[in-house]
């Protein structure tokens, strides 16, 4: 198996400072550091002492068994759930449910969770369970409803599910009709190139679709299929049984809401004071909790505090603190976390040894440290997600053919492509047209001076005339270059295929392409390659050759 390490540029300065330890001032924002072995031991000791502040491990395991059974869980997963029931710590990470799992970074996060759990178990000599948190309570349909695949014509195609009519509720509560699944599968079948694994892939997805009521259901079943042997445990944040377990923490969040708000505000001010940009909104008066409004078709509404009451943004409805506490006790299914309270809820449900986060998540988790302390808790170890680029054999072969490095593709692809085409130009077309244009201007400008000396008004006309003739020379030169380059259409297609495979839409592969393209061609062997690739607790990027 061939892999290479690549230093992918970071877009989040706060995250980069955490990963590379370049700014000791931010240590207090996070507490632990994933790269320090002793911190894993310290965190485990803390978990062993703090079991009383969390939900019952046995009850959590019961909920997990029910959910994972519906997702088609493996014996390894059920064994890990039993370990949770006995108090095993977990490594957790999550993502919003996307069509056919969404972009590849979702798969990378699951691989990273498994890698971190295995690494921790080896160091600590105790079972550590990998848990994937399906963020099914999120309601941003446009983020979840699509997948990009590469077609047989080597084109990028976006497959998307239209949002069913009705209010903006969570993805897990948005029902997908049988006819919609059939249409999506038909579109996927048409888009994917023919392969020996395609019929089996479509058959598996079709079988899942018959049981899936939502994108979240399908998402969970696919992850269970891909990572069952690794014992990955799944949880949907919007599962009604999970909500019942969360009720006591919702009550605490409501009772201490003003303290939490001050904690988030304090952390935000500290981050800004240190010179970093906030990656999540800290809005004055926000309760950082959502309410599903049954009178509005379970629309998910962010709660704001005004005059001692909880309201929607426009103030069209309101609840007292007492009414909201009653909902927490009796109808917790109506409540939902936002990005700032979700970390606390996650730590309440599980003994979280570490959480695997992407670059943006690491940056906004810095806002939560003080809030953890308000609740008598402690932020877990932050583990940067690994990222990968899958390079197929034909892509690698063409990169070698045109002497393109991975760095070339990621940072200067168009320049290298244009340079290669220019190198093929033995006729020096561009140079000869440049020389002809310069010669023409040299011969013609004295004539313009002569014309202007006879009649000054001819000067402007002469300049316009010169410009038009130069434009025609340039136009002819451009058409000649295009005609020459057509001789290399096959090479151009190979260049474009490289870019499509590794940097589609000008973005890293993991942020665009869907896993179906690789499952179609390699069955699930590509997942095994990712699991076998070098793993680091401090993240990094691996180029994996298939």
C-alpha positions as CSV (number, residue, x, y, z in Angstrom):
1,X,0.0,0.0,0.0
2,X,1.4,3.4,-1.0
3,X,0.7,6.6,0.9
4,X,2.3,10.0,1.2
5,X,2.1,12.7,3.8
6,X,1.1,16.2,2.5
7,X,0.9,19.4,4.4
8,X,-2.5,20.8,3.5
9,X,-2.7,24.6,4.1
10,X,-4.9,25.4,7.1
11,X,-7.8,27.9,6.8
12,X,-8.4,28.4,10.5
13,X,-5.6,30.2,12.4
14,X,-6.9,29.2,15.8
15,X,-7.0,25.6,14.8
16,X,-3.5,25.7,13.4
17,X,-2.3,27.3,16.6
18,X,-3.8,24.4,18.6
19,X,-2.5,21.7,16.3
20,X,1.0,23.0,16.0
21,X,1.2,24.6,19.5
22,X,2.4,27.9,18.2
23,X,0.5,30.0,20.7
24,X,0.6,29.0,24.3
25,X,-1.9,31.7,25.2
26,X,-4.7,29.5,23.8
27,X,-3.9,26.5,26.0
28,X,-6.5,27.7,28.6
29,X,-9.2,27.7,25.8
30,X,-8.8,23.9,25.3
31,X,-7.1,22.4,28.4
32,X,-5.9,19.1,27.0
33,X,-3.7,18.5,23.9
34,X,-4.2,15.5,21.7
35,X,-0.5,15.1,21.1
36,X,0.4,14.8,24.7
37,X,0.2,11.2,25.9
38,X,-0.1,12.2,29.6
39,X,-3.2,14.2,28.8
40,X,-5.0,11.0,27.7
41,X,-4.2,9.5,31.0
42,X,-5.3,12.6,32.9
43,X,-8.6,12.8,31.0
44,X,-9.3,9.1,31.7
45,X,-8.7,9.6,35.4
46,X,-11.1,12.6,35.4
47,X,-13.7,10.4,33.7
48,X,-13.3,7.7,36.3
49,X,-14.0,10.2,39.0
50,X,-17.0,12.0,37.4
51,X,-19.4,9.2,36.5
52,X,-22.1,10.6,38.8
53,X,-22.6,13.8,36.6
54,X,-23.5,11.8,33.5
55,X,-26.4,9.9,32.2
56,X,-26.7,6.2,33.2
57,X,-24.3,4.1,31.1
58,X,-26.7,1.2,31.2
59,X,-29.6,3.3,30.0
60,X,-27.4,4.9,27.3
61,X,-26.4,1.4,26.1
62,X,-30.1,0.4,25.9
63,X,-30.9,3.3,23.7
64,X,-27.9,2.6,21.5
65,X,-28.8,-1.0,21.0
66,X,-32.3,-0.1,19.7
67,X,-30.9,2.5,17.3
68,X,-28.0,0.5,16.0
69,X,-30.2,-2.5,15.5
70,X,-32.3,-0.5,13.1
71,X,-29.2,0.7,11.3
72,X,-28.1,-2.9,10.7
73,X,-25.3,-3.0,13.3
74,X,-22.6,-5.7,13.4
75,X,-21.7,-8.0,16.3
76,X,-18.6,-5.9,16.9
77,X,-20.8,-2.8,17.3
78,X,-23.1,-4.6,19.8
79,X,-20.0,-5.7,21.7
80,X,-18.8,-2.1,21.9
81,X,-22.3,-1.1,23.2
82,X,-21.9,-3.6,25.9
83,X,-18.6,-2.1,26.8
84,X,-20.3,1.4,27.1
85,X,-22.8,-0.2,29.4
86,X,-19.9,-1.3,31.6
87,X,-18.4,2.3,31.7
88,X,-16.0,2.2,28.8
89,X,-14.9,5.7,27.6
90,X,-15.6,6.8,24.1
91,X,-14.1,8.8,21.3
92,X,-16.9,10.6,19.5
93,X,-17.3,12.8,16.5
94,X,-20.1,13.6,14.2
95,X,-21.5,15.2,11.1
96,X,-24.8,16.2,9.6
97,X,-26.5,13.4,7.7
98,X,-26.0,13.9,3.9
99,X,-27.3,12.1,0.8
100,X,-25.3,8.8,0.4
101,X,-23.3,10.2,3.4
102,X,-22.4,13.5,1.6
103,X,-18.8,14.5,0.9
104,X,-15.9,12.2,1.6
105,X,-14.9,14.1,4.7
106,X,-17.7,12.3,6.5
107,X,-16.0,9.0,5.8
108,X,-12.7,10.6,6.9
109,X,-14.2,11.6,10.2
110,X,-15.4,8.0,10.9
111,X,-12.0,6.7,10.0
112,X,-10.4,9.3,12.4
113,X,-12.8,8.4,15.2
114,X,-11.9,4.7,14.8
115,X,-8.1,5.5,14.6
116,X,-8.3,7.7,17.7
117,X,-10.2,5.1,19.7
118,X,-7.8,2.3,18.7
119,X,-4.8,4.5,19.5
120,X,-6.2,5.4,22.9
121,X,-7.1,1.8,23.8
122,X,-3.6,0.7,23.0
123,X,-2.0,3.3,25.2
124,X,-4.4,3.0,28.1
125,X,-4.8,-0.7,28.1
126,X,-8.6,-0.4,28.2
127,X,-11.4,-0.6,25.7
128,X,-12.2,2.7,24.1
129,X,-15.3,2.8,21.9
130,X,-15.6,4.8,18.6
131,X,-19.0,6.6,18.5
132,X,-20.3,8.5,15.5
133,X,-22.8,11.3,16.4
134,X,-25.3,11.7,13.5
135,X,-26.3,15.3,13.7
136,X,-29.9,14.6,12.7
137,X,-31.4,17.5,14.7
138,X,-29.9,20.0,12.2
139,X,-32.4,21.5,9.8
140,X,-30.2,22.9,7.0
141,X,-31.7,20.8,4.2
142,X,-29.6,22.4,1.4
143,X,-26.4,21.2,3.2
144,X,-27.7,17.6,3.6
145,X,-29.7,16.9,0.5
146,X,-27.0,16.3,-2.2
147,X,-24.0,14.3,-3.4
148,X,-21.5,14.9,-6.2
149,X,-20.4,11.9,-8.3
150,X,-18.1,11.6,-11.4
151,X,-20.0,10.3,-14.4
152,X,-18.9,7.9,-17.2
153,X,-18.4,11.1,-19.3
154,X,-15.9,12.3,-16.7
155,X,-18.2,15.1,-15.6
156,X,-19.2,16.1,-12.1
157,X,-22.9,15.6,-11.5
158,X,-24.9,16.9,-8.5
159,X,-27.6,14.5,-7.3
160,X,-30.1,16.2,-4.9
161,X,-33.3,15.5,-3.1
162,X,-35.9,18.3,-3.1
163,X,-37.1,19.2,0.4
164,X,-40.6,17.8,1.0
165,X,-43.3,20.4,1.5
166,X,-43.8,21.6,5.1
167,X,-42.0,23.5,7.8
168,X,-38.2,23.6,8.4
169,X,-37.8,20.7,10.8
170,X,-34.8,18.6,11.5
171,X,-33.3,16.3,8.8
172,X,-34.2,13.3,10.9
173,X,-37.8,14.4,11.0
174,X,-38.1,15.1,7.3
175,X,-39.7,12.1,5.8
176,X,-38.4,10.8,2.4
177,X,-41.1,9.1,0.3
178,X,-40.5,5.8,-1.4
179,X,-40.9,7.4,-4.8
180,X,-38.2,9.9,-3.9
181,X,-35.7,7.2,-3.0
182,X,-36.5,5.4,-6.2
183,X,-35.8,8.6,-8.2
184,X,-32.6,9.2,-6.4
185,X,-31.4,5.6,-7.0
186,X,-32.3,5.9,-10.6
187,X,-30.3,9.1,-10.9
188,X,-27.4,7.5,-9.2
189,X,-27.6,4.5,-11.5
190,X,-27.5,6.7,-14.6
191,X,-24.7,8.8,-13.2
192,X,-22.2,6.1,-12.1
193,X,-20.0,4.5,-14.7
194,X,-20.6,0.8,-15.4
195,X,-18.5,-1.5,-13.1
196,X,-18.5,-5.0,-11.8
197,X,-19.6,-3.7,-8.4
198,X,-22.3,-1.4,-9.5
199,X,-25.3,-3.8,-9.5
200,X,-24.4,-5.0,-5.9
201,X,-24.0,-1.4,-4.7
202,X,-27.4,-0.3,-6.1
203,X,-29.0,-3.4,-4.7
204,X,-27.6,-2.7,-1.2
205,X,-28.7,1.0,-1.3
206,X,-32.1,-0.1,-2.6
207,X,-32.5,-2.4,0.3
208,X,-31.6,0.3,2.7
209,X,-34.0,2.8,1.1
210,X,-36.9,0.4,1.7
211,X,-36.2,0.8,5.5
212,X,-35.1,4.4,5.5
213,X,-37.6,7.1,6.5
214,X,-35.1,9.9,6.3
215,X,-31.7,10.9,5.1
216,X,-30.5,10.2,8.6
217,X,-31.7,6.7,8.5
218,X,-29.9,6.0,5.2
219,X,-26.8,7.8,6.4
220,X,-26.7,5.5,9.5
221,X,-27.2,2.3,7.5
222,X,-24.4,3.2,5.1
223,X,-22.0,4.0,7.9
224,X,-23.0,0.8,9.7
225,X,-22.3,-1.2,6.5
226,X,-18.9,0.4,5.9
227,X,-17.6,0.4,9.5
228,X,-19.4,-2.5,11.2
229,X,-16.3,-4.6,11.4
230,X,-14.6,-1.8,13.3
231,X,-17.4,-1.7,15.8
232,X,-18.4,1.9,15.1
233,X,-21.4,2.8,17.3
234,X,-23.9,5.3,15.9
235,X,-26.2,7.7,17.7
236,X,-28.8,10.1,16.1
237,X,-28.9,13.3,18.2
238,X,-32.6,13.6,17.2
239,X,-33.6,10.1,18.3
240,X,-36.6,10.3,20.7
241,X,-35.0,7.8,23.1
242,X,-31.8,9.9,23.3
243,X,-34.0,12.9,24.0
244,X,-35.4,11.2,27.1
245,X,-31.9,10.6,28.4
246,X,-31.0,14.2,27.8
247,X,-34.0,15.6,29.8
248,X,-32.0,16.3,33.0
249,X,-29.3,18.1,31.1
250,X,-31.8,20.2,29.2
251,X,-33.3,21.2,32.6
252,X,-29.9,22.2,33.9
253,X,-29.1,24.2,30.7
254,X,-32.4,26.1,31.2
255,X,-31.9,26.7,34.9
256,X,-28.3,28.0,34.3
257,X,-28.9,29.6,30.9
258,X,-27.8,33.1,31.9
259,X,-24.6,31.6,33.4
260,X,-24.0,29.7,30.1
261,X,-24.6,32.9,28.1
262,X,-22.1,34.8,30.2
263,X,-19.6,31.9,29.7
264,X,-19.9,31.9,25.9
265,X,-19.6,35.7,25.9
266,X,-16.5,35.6,28.1
267,X,-14.8,33.0,25.9
268,X,-15.7,35.0,22.8
269,X,-14.2,38.1,24.2
270,X,-11.0,36.2,25.1
271,X,-10.7,34.7,21.6
272,X,-11.0,38.2,20.1
273,X,-8.6,39.6,22.6
274,X,-6.0,37.0,21.5
275,X,-6.5,38.2,17.9
276,X,-8.6,35.3,16.5
277,X,-11.9,35.4,14.6
278,X,-15.0,33.8,16.1
279,X,-16.2,30.7,14.1
280,X,-19.7,30.6,15.7
281,X,-22.1,33.3,16.6
282,X,-22.4,34.3,20.2
283,X,-25.6,36.3,20.1
284,X,-26.7,38.4,23.1
285,X,-29.9,37.0,24.6
286,X,-29.6,33.6,22.7
287,X,-30.6,30.6,24.8
288,X,-28.5,28.4,22.5
289,X,-31.4,26.0,22.4
290,X,-34.0,25.2,19.8
291,X,-37.6,24.4,20.3
292,X,-39.6,22.2,17.9
293,X,-42.9,24.0,17.6
294,X,-45.7,21.5,17.1
295,X,-48.2,24.1,16.1
296,X,-45.9,25.0,13.2
297,X,-45.3,21.4,11.9
298,X,-42.3,20.8,14.2
299,X,-40.4,23.8,12.8
300,X,-37.1,24.0,14.6
301,X,-36.9,27.5,16.2
302,X,-33.9,29.1,18.0
303,X,-34.9,30.5,21.4
304,X,-34.1,34.1,22.5
305,X,-34.5,35.6,25.9
306,X,-36.4,38.8,26.3
307,X,-37.8,40.3,29.5
308,X,-37.5,37.0,31.4
309,X,-39.3,35.1,28.6
310,X,-38.2,32.7,25.9
311,X,-39.3,33.8,22.4
312,X,-38.6,33.2,18.7
313,X,-36.5,35.8,16.9
314,X,-39.5,37.9,15.8
315,X,-41.3,37.6,19.2
316,X,-44.3,35.8,17.7
317,X,-44.5,33.3,20.5
318,X,-43.1,33.1,24.0
319,X,-42.7,30.8,26.9
320,X,-41.8,31.4,30.6
321,X,-38.8,29.6,32.1
322,X,-41.2,27.5,34.1
323,X,-43.0,26.4,30.9
324,X,-39.7,25.6,29.2
325,X,-38.6,23.5,32.3
326,X,-41.9,21.6,32.1
327,X,-41.2,20.8,28.4
328,X,-37.7,19.6,29.4
329,X,-39.2,17.3,32.0
330,X,-42.2,16.0,30.1
331,X,-41.6,16.6,26.4
332,X,-37.8,16.7,25.9
333,X,-38.3,15.6,22.3
334,X,-39.3,19.2,21.6
335,X,-35.9,20.6,22.6
336,X,-32.7,20.6,20.6
337,X,-29.1,21.8,21.1
338,X,-27.2,24.3,19.0
339,X,-23.5,24.1,18.1
340,X,-22.5,25.6,21.5
341,X,-24.6,23.4,23.8
342,X,-24.2,20.2,21.8
343,X,-20.6,19.6,23.2
344,X,-22.0,19.7,26.7
345,X,-24.8,17.4,25.9
346,X,-22.4,15.0,24.3
347,X,-20.3,14.9,27.4
348,X,-23.4,14.3,29.5
349,X,-24.5,11.3,27.5
350,X,-21.0,9.6,27.4
351,X,-17.7,9.5,29.2
352,X,-16.0,11.3,26.3
353,X,-12.3,10.7,26.4
354,X,-11.8,12.7,23.2
355,X,-13.8,14.3,20.4
356,X,-12.7,14.2,16.7
357,X,-13.3,17.6,15.1
358,X,-12.7,19.2,11.7
359,X,-10.8,22.6,11.4
360,X,-13.9,24.8,11.7
361,X,-15.2,22.8,14.7
362,X,-11.9,23.0,16.6
363,X,-12.1,26.8,16.2
364,X,-15.6,27.2,17.5
365,X,-15.2,24.6,20.4
366,X,-12.8,27.2,21.9
367,X,-16.0,29.0,22.8
368,X,-17.2,26.2,25.1
369,X,-14.5,25.7,27.7
370,X,-15.9,28.1,30.2
371,X,-19.4,26.7,29.6
372,X,-18.2,23.2,30.5
373,X,-16.9,24.6,33.7
374,X,-20.2,26.3,34.5
375,X,-21.8,22.9,34.3
376,X,-19.2,21.3,36.5
377,X,-17.7,19.5,33.5
378,X,-14.5,19.7,31.5
379,X,-13.8,19.9,27.8
380,X,-12.6,16.5,26.4
381,X,-9.4,16.1,24.4
382,X,-9.8,17.7,21.0
383,X,-8.5,15.5,18.2
384,X,-8.1,17.0,14.8
385,X,-9.7,14.9,12.0
386,X,-7.4,13.2,9.5
387,X,-7.9,14.1,5.9
388,X,-7.2,12.1,2.8
389,X,-7.0,12.3,-0.9
390,X,-7.7,9.1,-2.9
391,X,-5.6,8.7,-6.0
392,X,-6.7,6.1,-8.5
393,X,-4.2,4.2,-10.6
394,X,-5.1,6.0,-13.9
395,X,-4.8,9.4,-12.2
396,X,-1.4,8.5,-10.7
397,X,-0.2,7.3,-14.1
398,X,-1.2,10.5,-15.9
399,X,0.4,12.6,-13.2
400,X,3.6,10.7,-13.8
401,X,3.2,11.1,-17.5
402,X,3.0,14.9,-17.3
403,X,5.4,15.1,-14.3
404,X,2.8,16.6,-12.0
405,X,3.3,16.4,-8.3
406,X,0.3,16.5,-5.9
407,X,1.5,19.9,-4.9
408,X,1.3,21.0,-8.5
409,X,-2.3,19.9,-8.7
410,X,-3.3,21.6,-5.5
411,X,-1.5,24.9,-6.0
412,X,-0.5,25.6,-9.6
413,X,-2.5,23.3,-11.8
414,X,-3.5,25.7,-14.5
415,X,0.0,27.1,-14.7
416,X,1.5,23.6,-15.2
417,X,-1.1,22.6,-17.7
418,X,-0.5,25.8,-19.8
419,X,3.2,25.3,-19.5
420,X,3.0,21.8,-20.8
421,X,1.0,22.8,-23.8
422,X,3.4,25.6,-24.5
423,X,6.3,23.2,-24.4
424,X,4.7,21.3,-27.2
425,X,4.7,24.4,-29.4
426,X,7.7,23.8,-31.7
427,X,6.4,26.5,-34.1
428,X,6.8,29.2,-31.4
429,X,3.3,30.4,-32.4
430,X,2.8,32.9,-29.5
431,X,6.4,34.3,-29.9
432,X,6.0,34.8,-33.7
433,X,2.7,36.6,-33.3
434,X,4.2,38.8,-30.6
435,X,7.1,39.6,-32.9
436,X,4.7,40.3,-35.8
437,X,2.6,42.6,-33.6
438,X,5.7,44.5,-32.4
439,X,7.0,44.8,-36.0
440,X,3.6,46.2,-37.2
441,X,3.5,48.7,-34.4
442,X,7.1,49.8,-35.1
443,X,6.2,50.3,-38.8
444,X,2.8,51.9,-38.3
445,X,3.4,54.4,-35.5
446,X,5.6,56.7,-37.7
447,X,2.7,56.8,-40.1
448,X,0.3,57.9,-37.4
449,X,2.7,60.6,-36.4
450,X,2.8,61.7,-40.1
451,X,-1.0,61.7,-40.3
452,X,-1.3,63.8,-37.1
453,X,1.2,66.3,-38.4
454,X,-0.9,66.9,-41.4
455,X,-4.2,67.1,-39.4
456,X,-4.2,66.8,-35.6
457,X,-7.7,65.4,-35.6
458,X,-6.3,62.2,-37.2
459,X,-4.3,61.3,-34.1
460,X,-7.3,59.9,-32.2
461,X,-8.5,58.1,-35.3
462,X,-5.1,56.6,-35.8
463,X,-4.8,55.3,-32.3
464,X,-8.2,53.7,-32.6
465,X,-7.2,52.2,-36.0
466,X,-4.0,50.8,-34.4
467,X,-5.9,49.3,-31.5
468,X,-8.3,47.5,-33.9
469,X,-5.5,46.1,-36.0
470,X,-3.6,44.9,-32.9
471,X,-6.8,43.3,-31.6
472,X,-7.1,41.4,-34.9
473,X,-3.5,40.2,-34.7
474,X,-4.1,39.0,-31.2
475,X,-7.4,37.4,-32.2
476,X,-5.7,35.5,-35.0
477,X,-2.9,34.5,-32.7
478,X,-5.4,33.1,-30.2
479,X,-7.3,31.2,-32.8
480,X,-4.0,29.7,-34.1
481,X,-3.0,28.6,-30.6
482,X,-6.4,27.0,-30.1
483,X,-6.1,25.2,-33.4
484,X,-2.7,24.0,-32.4
485,X,-3.8,22.9,-29.0
486,X,-6.7,20.8,-30.5
487,X,-4.0,18.4,-31.6
488,X,-3.5,17.7,-27.8
489,X,-7.2,17.2,-26.9
490,X,-6.5,13.8,-25.4
491,X,-3.8,15.3,-23.2
492,X,-6.1,18.1,-22.2
493,X,-8.8,15.6,-21.2
494,X,-6.2,13.8,-19.1
495,X,-5.2,17.0,-17.4
496,X,-8.8,17.9,-16.7
497,X,-9.5,14.4,-15.3
498,X,-6.6,14.8,-12.9
499,X,-8.1,18.1,-11.6
500,X,-11.6,16.6,-11.4
501,X,-10.4,13.7,-9.4
502,X,-8.2,15.6,-7.0
503,X,-9.5,19.1,-6.8
504,X,-13.1,19.3,-8.1
505,X,-14.7,22.7,-8.2
506,X,-11.4,24.1,-7.1
507,X,-11.7,22.5,-3.7
508,X,-10.0,19.5,-1.9
509,X,-11.5,16.2,-3.0
510,X,-12.9,15.4,0.4
511,X,-15.2,18.5,0.4
512,X,-16.9,17.6,-2.9
513,X,-16.9,14.0,-4.1
514,X,-19.2,11.4,-2.7
515,X,-18.1,7.9,-1.6
516,X,-20.4,6.2,-4.2
517,X,-17.9,6.8,-7.0
518,X,-15.3,4.8,-5.1
519,X,-17.6,2.1,-3.8
520,X,-18.8,1.6,-7.4
521,X,-15.3,1.0,-8.6
522,X,-13.5,-0.7,-5.7
523,X,-16.4,-2.1,-3.6
524,X,-15.3,-1.3,0.0
525,X,-11.6,-2.0,-0.4
526,X,-10.9,1.7,-0.5
527,X,-12.3,2.1,3.0
528,X,-9.8,-0.5,4.1
529,X,-7.0,1.5,2.6
530,X,-8.1,4.5,4.6
531,X,-8.2,2.5,7.8
532,X,-4.7,1.1,7.0
533,X,-3.2,4.5,6.3
534,X,-0.9,6.1,8.9
535,X,-2.9,7.8,11.7
536,X,-1.8,10.7,13.9
537,X,-3.6,12.1,16.9
538,X,-2.8,15.6,15.8
539,X,-4.3,15.2,12.4
540,X,-2.7,15.6,9.0
541,X,-3.3,14.7,5.4
542,X,-2.5,11.4,3.7
543,X,-2.4,10.8,0.0
544,X,-3.7,7.2,-0.5
545,X,-3.0,5.5,-3.8
546,X,-5.7,2.9,-4.8
